[in-house]
Amino acid sequence: QVQLVESGGGSVQTGGSLTLSCVASGRSFSSYYMGWFRQAPGKEREFVAGISWIDNTYYTDSVKGRFTISRDNAKNTWYLQMNSLKPEDTAVYYCAADQSRQSITNNRAGYWGQGTQVTVSS
């Protein structure tokens, strides 16, 4: 059974940092695109960052320069380093995986984690 489990969420003040982790089990994702998404209260889930199996990365404009996505294929784990956090970054963050980059960027990934809450206070 494939599972993606996020961790690392929490509460920080504006300008703070957090690192989210997503550990996958049940299969290897070394050849998959991996992504991070978020959903704020009352809003639709949105793409945040993605990474290919050869470490090409891409971000939504609002997090460029502040967030960094990375992966460790040996550990079947990927990360989202979040710096200079803002209140508008408050959301439940989800990790996801798919063989298609388009599925990641279109919010249609085949595998999803359960989410971890990030709260940024002003």
C-alpha positions as CSV (number, residue, x, y, z in Angstrom):
1,Q,0.0,0.0,0.0
2,V,1.4,3.4,-1.0
3,Q,1.5,6.0,1.6
4,L,2.8,9.6,1.7
5,V,3.2,11.1,5.1
6,E,3.9,14.8,5.7
7,S,5.5,16.2,8.8
8,G,7.1,19.4,9.9
9,G,4.1,21.7,10.0
10,G,3.5,24.1,12.9
11,S,3.0,27.6,14.0
12,V,5.5,30.4,13.4
13,Q,5.6,34.1,13.3
14,T,5.9,36.2,10.2
15,G,9.5,35.9,8.8
16,G,10.0,32.5,10.4
17,S,11.0,29.3,8.7
18,L,9.7,25.7,8.6
19,T,10.8,22.6,6.7
20,L,8.2,20.1,5.6
21,S,9.0,16.5,4.9
22,C,7.1,13.9,3.0
23,V,8.1,10.3,3.3
24,A,6.7,7.8,0.8
25,S,6.4,4.1,1.4
26,G,5.0,1.2,-0.6
27,R,6.9,1.9,-3.8
28,S,9.8,3.9,-5.1
29,F,9.2,7.4,-6.4
30,S,12.6,8.0,-7.8
31,S,11.3,8.4,-11.3
32,Y,8.2,10.5,-10.4
33,Y,7.5,14.1,-10.3
34,M,6.9,15.3,-6.7
35,G,5.0,18.3,-5.6
36,W,3.8,20.4,-2.7
37,F,0.4,21.9,-2.6
38,R,-1.6,23.9,-0.1
39,Q,-5.2,24.7,0.8
40,A,-6.1,27.7,2.8
41,P,-9.5,27.9,4.5
42,G,-12.3,28.7,2.0
43,K,-9.9,28.4,-0.9
44,E,-9.1,25.8,-3.5
45,R,-6.0,23.7,-3.2
46,E,-3.2,25.2,-5.2
47,F,0.2,24.1,-6.5
48,V,3.2,25.4,-4.6
49,A,6.3,23.7,-5.9
50,G,7.4,20.7,-7.9
51,I,10.5,18.7,-8.6
52,S,11.4,16.3,-11.3
53,W,13.4,13.1,-10.9
54,I,16.5,15.0,-12.2
55,D,15.9,17.8,-9.8
56,N,14.4,20.4,-12.1
57,T,12.3,22.6,-9.9
58,Y,9.4,24.9,-10.4
59,Y,7.4,27.2,-8.1
60,T,4.3,29.2,-8.0
61,D,5.2,32.9,-8.3
62,S,4.1,33.8,-4.7
63,V,6.8,31.5,-3.1
64,K,9.7,32.0,-5.5
65,G,12.8,33.0,-3.7
66,R,11.3,32.0,-0.3
67,F,10.6,28.2,-0.7
68,T,12.9,25.5,-1.9
69,I,11.8,22.0,-2.8
70,S,14.3,19.1,-2.8
71,R,14.3,15.4,-2.7
72,D,16.3,12.4,-1.4
73,N,15.5,9.5,-3.6
74,A,17.5,7.1,-1.4
75,K,15.1,7.9,1.4
76,N,12.0,8.2,-0.8
77,T,11.6,11.6,0.8
78,W,11.1,15.1,-0.4
79,Y,11.2,18.4,1.4
80,L,9.9,21.9,1.3
81,Q,12.1,24.5,3.0
82,M,10.0,27.6,3.7
83,N,11.7,30.8,4.6
84,S,10.4,34.4,5.2
85,L,6.9,33.0,5.9
86,K,3.9,35.3,5.6
87,P,0.4,35.1,7.1
88,E,-0.9,34.3,3.6
89,D,1.2,31.1,3.6
90,T,-1.1,29.8,6.3
91,A,-2.7,26.6,4.9
92,V,-2.7,22.8,5.1
93,Y,0.2,21.6,3.0
94,Y,0.0,18.4,1.0
95,C,2.7,16.4,-0.8
96,A,1.9,14.6,-4.0
97,A,3.5,12.4,-6.6
98,D,2.8,11.5,-10.2
99,Q,4.6,10.3,-13.3
100,S,3.4,13.3,-15.2
101,R,4.5,16.9,-14.6
102,Q,1.3,18.1,-16.0
103,S,-0.7,16.1,-13.4
104,I,1.3,17.8,-10.7
105,T,0.9,21.3,-12.0
106,N,-2.8,20.7,-12.8
107,N,-3.5,19.5,-9.3
108,R,-4.3,16.0,-10.5
109,A,-1.5,13.9,-8.9
110,G,-2.2,10.2,-8.4
111,Y,-0.7,10.0,-4.9
112,W,-1.4,12.3,-2.0
113,G,-0.5,12.7,1.6
114,Q,-2.9,13.6,4.3
115,G,-1.6,17.1,4.9
116,T,0.1,19.1,7.6
117,Q,-1.0,22.5,9.0
118,V,1.2,25.5,8.7
119,T,0.1,28.6,10.5
120,V,1.9,32.0,10.2
121,S,0.9,34.7,12.6
122,S,1.6,38.4,12.2
